[in-house]
Amino acid sequence: MIRLEAFERKDFAQLIGWIHDEKLLMNWSGSLFRFPLTEESLDWYLEDTNINGVSSAFVYKVVDDETSAVVGHISLGGVSWKNRSGRISRVLVGDSSARGKGICQQMIKAILKFGFEELKLHRITLGVYTDNVSAIRCYEKAGMITEGISRDTLYYNGQFWSSAEMSMLEEEWQKISLQDTK
C-alpha cells in the first residue's frame, strides 16, 4: 500500500533524478517544463498548493507504506471549486523497482479518494498520450473512463502525439469504493 504526502522542496532532487530524459519529461508534464528539470524550474510548481478550499493544485510524493521509500509523484490540479472538478496530472512511478506492482493504480485511487471524499469534487479528469499504453491500462484498472481522443496535440521530436481524455464522476467513484470495501 501507498500513502500521499505533500511534495516539498526537499523532494526536488529525487524527482529530478527520476526524470532522466526529455521523452520521459514530456510524458510526465507535456510542455509544462523544459529538459533538464531543475530546482529553479520546480519552485513555482509548489506556490499556493495543498490548501484545502483555497488551492487549485495539490502536489504529492507517493510513499510505500512498507518501506517508507518515496516511489512516485502525482498531482491533482486545475481544481475549480465552483464546478467541483479537478485534473490528475504529472503521474510518475519514479522508482523503477516499484513498476509493474500495481503502484500506479494505487496512486490513482488514492488521488481519486482525496478528490472525491476530501475535496468533495464531482468530476476528475486526466489526459494521457495514446502511446503510453501501460499508463492507459493503469487508469482503466483504477476505473477511469475514456471520453475521447484529441489528435496530434503535441509536436515532439518530429512527430505529433495524440492524447486520450479520461474521467470519473463522483457516483462512479462511490461504486468503486463500495466494491473495494467488500
N, CA and C atoms as a LAMMPS dump frame, in Angstrom:
ITEM: TIMESTEP
0
ITEM: NUMBER OF ATOMS
546
ITEM: BOX BOUNDS ff ff ff
-5.0000000000000000e+02 5.0000000000000000e+02
-5.0000000000000000e+02 5.0000000000000000e+02
-5.0000000000000000e+02 5.0000000000000000e+02
ITEM: ATOMS id mol type element x y z
1 1 1 N 0.838 -1.189 0
2 1 2 C 0 0 0
3 1 3 C 0.885 1.257 0
4 2 1 N 0.241 2.342 -0.429
5 2 2 C 0.965 3.62 -0.506
6 2 3 C 0.185 4.697 0.239
7 3 1 N 0.861 5.81 0.464
8 3 2 C 0.185 6.986 1.015
9 3 3 C 0.699 8.218 0.272
10 4 1 N -0.112 9.252 0.248
11 4 2 C 0.276 10.511 -0.37
12 4 3 C 0.749 11.458 0.715
13 5 1 N 1.886 12.102 0.471
14 5 2 C 2.407 13.126 1.38
15 5 3 C 2.735 14.356 0.557
16 6 1 N 2.577 15.52 1.153
17 6 2 C 2.851 16.777 0.441
18 6 3 C 4.254 16.757 -0.158
19 7 1 N 4.342 17.125 -1.419
20 7 2 C 5.617 17.256 -2.121
21 7 3 C 6.219 18.588 -1.711
22 8 1 N 7.483 18.563 -1.281
23 8 2 C 8.151 19.767 -0.783
24 8 3 C 9.466 19.984 -1.524
25 9 1 N 10.035 21.154 -1.296
26 9 2 C 11.302 21.496 -1.948
27 9 3 C 12.379 20.441 -1.673
28 10 1 N 12.388 19.86 -0.483
29 10 2 C 13.392 18.841 -0.153
30 10 3 C 13.255 17.585 -1.025
31 11 1 N 12.108 17.445 -1.744
32 11 2 C 11.876 16.293 -2.614
33 11 3 C 12.303 16.549 -4.062
34 12 1 N 12.726 17.772 -4.367
35 12 2 C 13.063 18.144 -5.746
36 12 3 C 14.153 17.251 -6.333
37 13 1 N 15.23 17.024 -5.592
38 13 2 C 16.377 16.284 -6.121
39 13 3 C 15.98 14.881 -6.568
40 14 1 N 15.141 14.226 -5.783
41 14 2 C 14.721 12.876 -6.147
42 14 3 C 13.91 12.884 -7.44
43 15 1 N 12.96 13.815 -7.552
44 15 2 C 12.155 13.91 -8.764
45 15 3 C 13.041 14.209 -9.974
46 16 1 N 13.956 15.136 -9.819
47 16 2 C 14.877 15.48 -10.909
48 16 3 C 15.679 14.245 -11.334
49 17 1 N 16.107 13.445 -10.37
50 17 2 C 16.848 12.217 -10.672
51 17 3 C 16.027 11.2 -11.451
52 18 1 N 14.739 11.173 -11.225
53 18 2 C 13.862 10.242 -11.95
54 18 3 C 13.641 10.672 -13.401
55 19 1 N 13.624 11.975 -13.641
56 19 2 C 13.334 12.499 -14.986
57 19 3 C 14.657 12.591 -15.741
58 20 1 N 15.129 11.469 -16.233
59 20 2 C 16.47 11.368 -16.805
60 20 3 C 16.555 11.641 -18.301
61 21 1 N 15.417 11.775 -18.986
62 21 2 C 15.492 12.115 -20.404
63 21 3 C 14.291 12.963 -20.815
64 22 1 N 14.431 13.606 -21.957
65 22 2 C 13.419 14.566 -22.421
66 22 3 C 12.078 13.896 -22.73
67 23 1 N 12.098 12.684 -23.279
68 23 2 C 10.838 11.994 -23.599
69 23 3 C 10.06 11.686 -22.321
70 24 1 N 10.738 11.245 -21.292
71 24 2 C 10.073 10.978 -20.02
72 24 3 C 9.493 12.27 -19.445
73 25 1 N 10.233 13.36 -19.539
74 25 2 C 9.728 14.652 -19.076
75 25 3 C 8.463 15.025 -19.835
76 26 1 N 8.447 14.832 -21.146
77 26 2 C 7.262 15.142 -21.955
78 26 3 C 6.077 14.292 -21.529
79 27 1 N 6.305 12.995 -21.298
80 27 2 C 5.217 12.124 -20.853
81 27 3 C 4.7 12.537 -19.481
82 28 1 N 5.604 13.01 -18.625
83 28 2 C 5.224 13.386 -17.267
84 28 3 C 4.519 14.735 -17.224
85 29 1 N 5.004 15.701 -18.001
86 29 2 C 4.492 17.063 -17.841
87 29 3 C 4.043 17.753 -19.118
88 30 1 N 4.088 17.049 -20.258
89 30 2 C 3.788 17.744 -21.508
90 30 3 C 4.813 18.848 -21.708
91 31 1 N 4.364 20.007 -22.126
92 31 2 C 5.309 21.101 -22.371
93 31 3 C 5.416 22.065 -21.187
94 32 1 N 4.953 21.648 -20.008
95 32 2 C 4.984 22.497 -18.819
96 32 3 C 6.406 22.825 -18.37
97 33 1 N 7.312 21.853 -18.443
98 33 2 C 8.698 22.031 -18.035
99 33 3 C 9.609 21.777 -19.217
100 34 1 N 10.843 22.302 -19.13
101 34 2 C 11.868 22.038 -20.143
102 34 3 C 12.921 21.116 -19.556
103 35 1 N 13.544 20.338 -20.438
104 35 2 C 14.605 19.433 -20.023
105 35 3 C 15.94 20.18 -20.069
106 36 1 N 16.8 19.992 -19.108
107 36 2 C 16.624 19.151 -17.922
108 36 3 C 15.8 19.874 -16.849
109 37 1 N 15.091 19.102 -16.087
110 37 2 C 14.32 19.619 -14.969
111 37 3 C 15.298 20.154 -13.922
112 38 1 N 15.01 21.316 -13.338
113 38 2 C 15.896 21.914 -12.326
114 38 3 C 15.087 22.314 -11.096
115 39 1 N 15.796 22.534 -10
116 39 2 C 15.13 23 -8.786
117 39 3 C 14.48 24.357 -9.017
118 40 1 N 15.143 25.213 -9.761
119 40 2 C 14.594 26.544 -10.036
120 40 3 C 13.288 26.432 -10.823
121 41 1 N 13.235 25.511 -11.777
122 41 2 C 12.017 25.37 -12.578
123 41 3 C 10.882 24.756 -11.77
124 42 1 N 11.21 24.06 -10.679
125 42 2 C 10.178 23.45 -9.839
126 42 3 C 9.662 24.393 -8.747
127 43 1 N 10.395 25.465 -8.444
128 43 2 C 9.987 26.364 -7.357
129 43 3 C 8.551 26.864 -7.506
130 44 1 N 8.198 27.37 -8.679
131 44 2 C 6.853 27.925 -8.871
132 44 3 C 5.77 26.847 -8.779
133 45 1 N 6.146 25.599 -9.072
134 45 2 C 5.225 24.467 -9.089
135 45 3 C 4.531 24.276 -7.731
136 46 1 N 5.198 24.67 -6.65
137 46 2 C 4.641 24.476 -5.309
138 46 3 C 3.908 25.707 -4.756
139 47 1 N 3.95 26.82 -5.477
140 47 2 C 3.318 28.038 -4.974
141 47 3 C 1.823 27.835 -4.759
142 48 1 N 1.362 28.194 -3.576
143 48 2 C -0.067 28.163 -3.228
144 48 3 C -0.718 26.795 -3.399
145 49 1 N 0.005 25.723 -3.12
146 49 2 C -0.551 24.377 -3.263
147 49 3 C -0.958 23.796 -1.913
148 50 1 N -1.791 22.773 -1.989
149 50 2 C -2.147 21.895 -0.869
150 50 3 C -2.903 22.585 0.272
151 51 1 N -3.697 23.618 -0.038
152 51 2 C -4.531 24.264 0.976
153 51 3 C -5.983 23.981 0.628
154 52 1 N -6.604 23.075 1.388
155 52 2 C -7.984 22.658 1.111
156 52 3 C -8.926 23.857 1.122
157 53 1 N -9.764 23.94 0.091
158 53 2 C -10.728 25.022 -0.021
159 53 3 C -10.184 26.278 -0.67
160 54 1 N -8.864 26.337 -0.873
161 54 2 C -8.227 27.531 -1.423
162 54 3 C -7.431 27.211 -2.689
163 55 1 N -6.525 26.242 -2.595
164 55 2 C -5.599 25.938 -3.69
165 55 3 C -6.317 25.357 -4.893
166 56 1 N -5.719 25.598 -6.048
167 56 2 C -6.217 24.959 -7.26
168 56 3 C -5.317 23.779 -7.642
169 57 1 N -4.296 23.501 -6.824
170 57 2 C -3.398 22.379 -7.088
171 57 3 C -2.951 21.724 -5.791
172 58 1 N -2.86 20.403 -5.84
173 58 2 C -2.42 19.582 -4.718
174 58 3 C -1.343 18.658 -5.275
175 59 1 N -0.125 18.766 -4.729
176 59 2 C 1.036 18.087 -5.281
177 59 3 C 1.591 17.13 -4.218
178 60 1 N 1.79 15.872 -4.624
179 60 2 C 2.175 14.838 -3.66
180 60 3 C 3.344 13.979 -4.125
181 61 1 N 4.108 13.527 -3.137
182 61 2 C 5.025 12.419 -3.351
183 61 3 C 4.268 11.179 -2.889
184 62 1 N 4.649 10.039 -3.43
185 62 2 C 3.977 8.777 -3.114
186 62 3 C 4.948 7.928 -2.312
187 63 1 N 4.519 7.523 -1.119
188 63 2 C 5.377 6.795 -0.19
189 63 3 C 4.869 5.37 -0.021
190 64 1 N 5.765 4.397 -0.147
191 64 2 C 5.444 2.993 0.084
192 64 3 C 5.308 2.788 1.596
193 65 1 N 4.152 2.322 2.038
194 65 2 C 3.903 2.14 3.478
195 65 3 C 4.849 1.128 4.122
196 66 1 N 5.213 0.094 3.381
197 66 2 C 6.062 -0.955 3.94
198 66 3 C 7.493 -0.49 4.179
199 67 1 N 8.05 0.214 3.188
200 67 2 C 9.466 0.575 3.248
201 67 3 C 9.719 2.042 3.602
202 68 1 N 8.669 2.859 3.564
203 68 2 C 8.748 4.314 3.746
204 68 3 C 9.555 4.996 2.645
205 69 1 N 9.827 4.28 1.557
206 69 2 C 10.549 4.855 0.421
207 69 3 C 9.589 5.656 -0.449
208 70 1 N 10.081 6.76 -0.972
209 70 2 C 9.305 7.545 -1.931
210 70 3 C 9.423 6.835 -3.277
211 71 1 N 8.265 6.458 -3.86
212 71 2 C 8.272 5.668 -5.084
213 71 3 C 7.645 6.393 -6.269
214 72 1 N 7.005 7.543 -6.02
215 72 2 C 6.353 8.218 -7.131
216 72 3 C 5.938 9.637 -6.824
217 73 1 N 5.211 10.196 -7.791
218 73 2 C 4.771 11.584 -7.745
219 73 3 C 3.428 11.686 -8.459
220 74 1 N 2.534 12.543 -7.934
221 74 2 C 1.23 12.742 -8.563
222 74 3 C 0.673 14.091 -8.122
223 75 1 N -0.14 14.688 -8.977
224 75 2 C -0.795 15.932 -8.575
225 75 3 C -2.247 15.942 -9.038
226 76 1 N -3.025 16.722 -8.344
227 76 2 C -4.413 16.996 -8.709
228 76 3 C -4.496 18.508 -8.846
229 77 1 N -4.633 18.972 -10.061
230 77 2 C -4.616 20.409 -10.315
231 77 3 C -5.857 20.86 -11.053
232 78 1 N -5.817 22.093 -11.493
233 78 2 C -6.955 22.651 -12.218
234 78 3 C -8.239 22.585 -11.426
235 79 1 N -8.134 22.633 -10.097
236 79 2 C -9.321 22.492 -9.261
237 79 3 C -10.207 23.724 -9.424
238 80 1 N -11.442 23.472 -9.789
239 80 2 C -12.464 24.511 -9.856
240 80 3 C -13.445 24.244 -8.731
241 81 1 N -13.383 25.074 -7.717
242 81 2 C -14.277 24.895 -6.568
243 81 3 C -15.729 25.121 -6.982
244 82 1 N -15.954 26.063 -7.876
245 82 2 C -17.313 26.361 -8.354
246 82 3 C -17.912 25.165 -9.09
247 83 1 N -17.12 24.55 -9.972
248 83 2 C -17.604 23.434 -10.783
249 83 3 C -17.342 22.071 -10.156
250 84 1 N -16.667 22.083 -8.999
251 84 2 C -16.343 20.847 -8.274
252 84 3 C -15.616 19.848 -9.178
253 85 1 N -14.578 20.35 -9.852
254 85 2 C -13.829 19.489 -10.761
255 85 3 C -12.325 19.686 -10.56
256 86 1 N -11.576 18.684 -10.998
257 86 2 C -10.124 18.748 -10.925
258 86 3 C -9.519 17.84 -11.971
259 87 1 N -8.197 17.922 -12.11
260 87 2 C -7.496 17.161 -13.146
261 87 3 C -6.243 16.515 -12.574
262 88 1 N -6.164 15.201 -12.704
263 88 2 C -4.968 14.461 -12.308
264 88 3 C -3.883 14.741 -13.334
265 89 1 N -2.684 15.016 -12.847
266 89 2 C -1.584 15.256 -13.77
267 89 3 C -0.262 14.832 -13.134
268 90 1 N 0.759 14.826 -13.948
269 90 2 C 2.119 14.516 -13.533
270 90 3 C 2.206 13.245 -12.684
271 91 1 N 1.692 12.16 -13.259
272 91 2 C 1.712 10.844 -12.619
273 91 3 C 3.025 10.157 -12.991
274 92 1 N 3.769 9.726 -11.985
275 92 2 C 5.046 9.061 -12.253
276 92 3 C 5.361 8.055 -11.156
277 93 1 N 5.542 6.797 -11.558
278 93 2 C 6.15 5.815 -10.659
279 93 3 C 7.635 5.932 -10.964
280 94 1 N 8.325 6.697 -10.147
281 94 2 C 9.714 7.044 -10.426
282 94 3 C 10.704 5.962 -10.076
283 95 1 N 10.415 5.216 -9.029
284 95 2 C 11.29 4.134 -8.601
285 95 3 C 11.055 2.952 -9.536
286 96 1 N 12.005 2.681 -10.409
287 96 2 C 11.825 1.63 -11.417
288 96 3 C 11.575 0.258 -10.792
289 97 1 N 12.078 0.013 -9.59
290 97 2 C 11.84 -1.282 -8.945
291 97 3 C 10.399 -1.422 -8.45
292 98 1 N 9.656 -0.319 -8.412
293 98 2 C 8.254 -0.354 -7.972
294 98 3 C 7.282 -0.523 -9.138
295 99 1 N 7.785 -0.454 -10.358
296 99 2 C 6.907 -0.554 -11.537
297 99 3 C 6.424 -1.979 -11.725
298 100 1 N 5.207 -2.095 -12.267
299 100 2 C 4.628 -3.404 -12.537
300 100 3 C 4.079 -4.096 -11.306
301 101 1 N 3.922 -3.349 -10.211
302 101 2 C 3.451 -3.943 -8.955
303 101 3 C 2.126 -3.339 -8.489
304 102 1 N 1.45 -2.617 -9.377
305 102 2 C 0.157 -2.033 -9.023
306 102 3 C 0.246 -0.693 -8.309
307 103 1 N 1.447 -0.124 -8.213
308 103 2 C 1.627 1.159 -7.528
309 103 3 C 0.853 2.265 -8.237
310 104 1 N 0.915 2.289 -9.566
311 104 2 C 0.212 3.328 -10.329
312 104 3 C -1.279 3.307 -10.021
313 105 1 N -1.867 2.141 -10.047
314 105 2 C -3.301 2.026 -9.756
315 105 3 C -3.605 2.511 -8.332
316 106 1 N -2.758 2.171 -7.378
317 106 2 C -2.947 2.644 -6.005
318 106 3 C -2.844 4.169 -5.938
319 107 1 N -1.903 4.739 -6.705
320 107 2 C -1.739 6.195 -6.728
321 107 3 C -2.999 6.868 -7.258
322 108 1 N -3.514 6.347 -8.361
323 108 2 C -4.71 6.938 -8.972
324 108 3 C -5.887 6.824 -8.007
325 109 1 N -6.066 5.669 -7.409
326 109 2 C -7.18 5.508 -6.463
327 109 3 C -7.012 6.42 -5.244
328 110 1 N -5.786 6.617 -4.783
329 110 2 C -5.547 7.492 -3.629
330 110 3 C -5.89 8.948 -3.957
331 111 1 N -5.501 9.397 -5.157
332 111 2 C -5.782 10.798 -5.522
333 111 3 C -7.274 10.965 -5.819
334 112 1 N -7.921 9.936 -6.385
335 112 2 C -9.37 9.989 -6.597
336 112 3 C -10.097 10.052 -5.25
337 113 1 N -9.67 9.228 -4.31
338 113 2 C -10.282 9.236 -2.973
339 113 3 C -10.149 10.62 -2.342
340 114 1 N -8.971 11.194 -2.427
341 114 2 C -8.742 12.531 -1.893
342 114 3 C -9.665 13.544 -2.576
343 115 1 N -9.695 13.509 -3.897
344 115 2 C -10.504 14.469 -4.65
345 115 3 C -11.99 14.349 -4.385
346 116 1 N -12.491 13.124 -4.381
347 116 2 C -13.925 12.935 -4.2
348 116 3 C -14.358 13.016 -2.735
349 117 1 N -13.576 12.436 -1.829
350 117 2 C -14.009 12.343 -0.441
351 117 3 C -13.589 13.53 0.416
352 118 1 N -12.405 14.083 0.172
353 118 2 C -11.962 15.22 0.988
354 118 3 C -12.287 16.567 0.355
355 119 1 N -12.049 16.674 -0.957
356 119 2 C -12.315 17.946 -1.626
357 119 3 C -13.766 18.071 -2.092
358 120 1 N -14.486 16.939 -2.078
359 120 2 C -15.904 16.907 -2.484
360 120 3 C -16.096 17.296 -3.95
361 121 1 N -15.164 16.851 -4.803
362 121 2 C -15.285 17.125 -6.224
363 121 3 C -16.352 16.234 -6.844
364 122 1 N -16.882 16.659 -7.97
365 122 2 C -17.884 15.887 -8.711
366 122 3 C -17.257 15.161 -9.903
367 123 1 N -16.235 15.769 -10.502
368 123 2 C -15.631 15.225 -11.728
369 123 3 C -14.112 15.393 -11.647
370 124 1 N -13.401 14.301 -11.988
371 124 2 C -11.943 14.343 -12.057
372 124 3 C -11.527 13.784 -13.413
373 125 1 N -10.645 14.524 -14.094
374 125 2 C -10.206 14.133 -15.426
375 125 3 C -8.699 13.906 -15.445
376 126 1 N -8.219 13.382 -16.555
377 126 2 C -6.792 13.318 -16.824
378 126 3 C -6.602 13.177 -18.327
379 127 1 N -5.424 13.523 -18.775
380 127 2 C -5.039 13.316 -20.164
381 127 3 C -3.785 12.465 -20.202
382 128 1 N -3.711 11.596 -21.195
383 128 2 C -2.554 10.712 -21.317
384 128 3 C -2.249 10.531 -22.8
385 129 1 N -0.984 10.562 -23.155
386 129 2 C -0.617 10.346 -24.55
387 129 3 C -0.944 8.913 -24.942
388 130 1 N -1.511 8.754 -26.132
389 130 2 C -2.053 7.457 -26.546
390 130 3 C -1.003 6.37 -26.719
391 131 1 N 0.265 6.73 -26.88
392 131 2 C 1.294 5.691 -26.998
393 131 3 C 1.754 5.187 -25.625
394 132 1 N 1.258 5.788 -24.553
395 132 2 C 1.612 5.365 -23.198
396 132 3 C 0.611 4.294 -22.746
397 133 1 N 0.712 3.135 -23.371
398 133 2 C -0.254 2.054 -23.195
399 133 3 C -0.319 1.567 -21.748
400 134 1 N 0.819 1.463 -21.079
401 134 2 C 0.808 0.968 -19.695
402 134 3 C 0.076 1.946 -18.775
403 135 1 N 0.239 3.239 -19.004
404 135 2 C -0.48 4.225 -18.187
405 135 3 C -1.987 4.135 -18.44
406 136 1 N -2.371 4.028 -19.693
407 136 2 C -3.803 3.914 -20.025
408 136 3 C -4.405 2.694 -19.344
409 137 1 N -3.697 1.58 -19.405
410 137 2 C -4.174 0.347 -18.756
411 137 3 C -4.326 0.561 -17.242
412 138 1 N -3.366 1.231 -16.628
413 138 2 C -3.421 1.532 -15.198
414 138 3 C -4.656 2.363 -14.878
415 139 1 N -4.877 3.414 -15.646
416 139 2 C -6.003 4.317 -15.381
417 139 3 C -7.337 3.598 -15.567
418 140 1 N -7.413 2.741 -16.572
419 140 2 C -8.643 1.969 -16.781
420 140 3 C -8.893 1.017 -15.61
421 141 1 N -7.845 0.352 -15.134
422 141 2 C -7.982 -0.558 -13.983
423 141 3 C -8.443 0.187 -12.741
424 142 1 N -8.046 1.453 -12.626
425 142 2 C -8.462 2.276 -11.48
426 142 3 C -9.898 2.787 -11.644
427 143 1 N -10.486 2.579 -12.836
428 143 2 C -11.877 2.961 -13.056
429 143 3 C -12.098 4.189 -13.92
430 144 1 N -11.021 4.778 -14.423
431 144 2 C -11.169 5.939 -15.298
432 144 3 C -11.792 5.498 -16.627
433 145 1 N -12.608 6.363 -17.208
434 145 2 C -13.318 6.057 -18.452
435 145 3 C -12.807 6.977 -19.549
436 146 1 N -12.48 6.388 -20.704
437 146 2 C -12.012 7.181 -21.846
438 146 3 C -13.198 7.91 -22.464
439 147 1 N -13.055 9.222 -22.577
440 147 2 C -14.102 10.049 -23.18
441 147 3 C -13.836 10.285 -24.654
442 148 1 N -12.572 10.313 -25.044
443 148 2 C -12.249 10.559 -26.439
444 148 3 C -10.76 10.755 -26.647
445 149 1 N -10.404 10.939 -27.906
446 149 2 C -9.018 11.143 -28.301
447 149 3 C -8.888 12.531 -28.928
448 150 1 N -7.908 13.282 -28.482
449 150 2 C -7.563 14.548 -29.129
450 150 3 C -6.352 14.262 -30.003
451 151 1 N -6.531 14.415 -31.29
452 151 2 C -5.484 14.034 -32.23
453 151 3 C -4.405 15.104 -32.333
454 152 1 N -3.157 14.64 -32.416
455 152 2 C -1.994 15.487 -32.677
456 152 3 C -1.947 16.727 -31.787
457 153 1 N -1.969 16.507 -30.486
458 153 2 C -1.992 17.627 -29.534
459 153 3 C -0.617 18.174 -29.18
460 154 1 N 0.438 17.373 -29.398
461 154 2 C 1.786 17.802 -29.035
462 154 3 C 2.738 17.418 -30.159
463 155 1 N 3.593 18.343 -30.542
464 155 2 C 4.626 18.057 -31.542
465 155 3 C 5.941 17.9 -30.797
466 156 1 N 6.517 16.712 -30.874
467 156 2 C 7.752 16.437 -30.161
468 156 3 C 8.676 15.599 -31.045
469 157 1 N 9.898 16.055 -31.175
470 157 2 C 10.944 15.304 -31.867
471 157 3 C 10.502 14.843 -33.267
472 158 1 N 9.852 15.743 -33.994
473 158 2 C 9.464 15.453 -35.367
474 158 3 C 8.187 14.657 -35.536
475 159 1 N 7.48 14.412 -34.432
476 159 2 C 6.239 13.628 -34.507
477 159 3 C 5.144 14.295 -33.689
478 160 1 N 3.916 14.084 -34.127
479 160 2 C 2.764 14.53 -33.344
480 160 3 C 2.322 13.415 -32.408
481 161 1 N 1.959 13.797 -31.193
482 161 2 C 1.416 12.855 -30.222
483 161 3 C -0.059 13.186 -30.014
484 162 1 N -0.868 12.16 -29.96
485 162 2 C -2.293 12.328 -29.65
486 162 3 C -2.508 12.001 -28.18
487 163 1 N -3.602 12.502 -27.62
488 163 2 C -3.856 12.23 -26.201
489 163 3 C -5.287 11.741 -25.993
490 164 1 N -5.415 10.853 -25.019
491 164 2 C -6.719 10.341 -24.607
492 164 3 C -7.184 11.157 -23.415
493 165 1 N -8.442 11.52 -23.429
494 165 2 C -9.059 12.232 -22.304
495 165 3 C -9.871 11.21 -21.514
496 166 1 N -9.62 11.145 -20.204
497 166 2 C -10.301 10.176 -19.345
498 166 3 C -10.921 10.921 -18.169
499 167 1 N -11.949 10.314 -17.57
500 167 2 C -12.59 10.97 -16.43
501 167 3 C -13.278 9.958 -15.525
502 168 1 N -13.675 10.473 -14.368
503 168 2 C -14.52 9.737 -13.436
504 168 3 C -15.415 10.748 -12.744
505 169 1 N -16.664 10.343 -12.511
506 169 2 C -17.628 11.165 -11.783
507 169 3 C -17.782 10.622 -10.37
508 170 1 N -18.292 11.455 -9.468
509 170 2 C -18.354 11.044 -8.064
510 170 3 C -19.203 9.798 -7.848
511 171 1 N -20.302 9.634 -8.604
512 171 2 C -21.125 8.433 -8.415
513 171 3 C -20.395 7.174 -8.884
514 172 1 N -19.529 7.303 -9.886
515 172 2 C -18.718 6.168 -10.324
516 172 3 C -17.686 5.824 -9.249
517 173 1 N -17.12 6.858 -8.623
518 173 2 C -16.179 6.627 -7.527
519 173 3 C -16.872 5.914 -6.371
520 174 1 N -18.07 6.331 -6.04
521 174 2 C -18.803 5.714 -4.931
522 174 3 C -18.999 4.225 -5.169
523 175 1 N -19.32 3.823 -6.403
524 175 2 C -19.482 2.402 -6.727
525 175 3 C -18.16 1.658 -6.56
526 176 1 N -17.085 2.245 -7.053
527 176 2 C -15.759 1.61 -6.948
528 176 3 C -15.338 1.475 -5.491
529 177 1 N -15.521 2.541 -4.714
530 177 2 C -15.079 2.489 -3.321
531 177 3 C -15.922 1.513 -2.506
532 178 1 N -17.197 1.34 -2.862
533 178 2 C -18.019 0.316 -2.207
534 178 3 C -17.512 -1.079 -2.527
535 179 1 N -17.151 -1.319 -3.792
536 179 2 C -16.616 -2.63 -4.201
537 179 3 C -15.297 -2.908 -3.494
538 180 1 N -14.464 -1.895 -3.333
539 180 2 C -13.166 -2.081 -2.684
540 180 3 C -13.289 -2.426 -1.208
541 181 1 N -14.4 -2.041 -0.581
542 181 2 C -14.573 -2.336 0.848
543 181 3 C -15.178 -3.728 1.084
544 182 1 N -15.655 -4.366 0.025
545 182 2 C -16.262 -5.702 0.17
546 182 3 C -15.222 -6.774 0.237
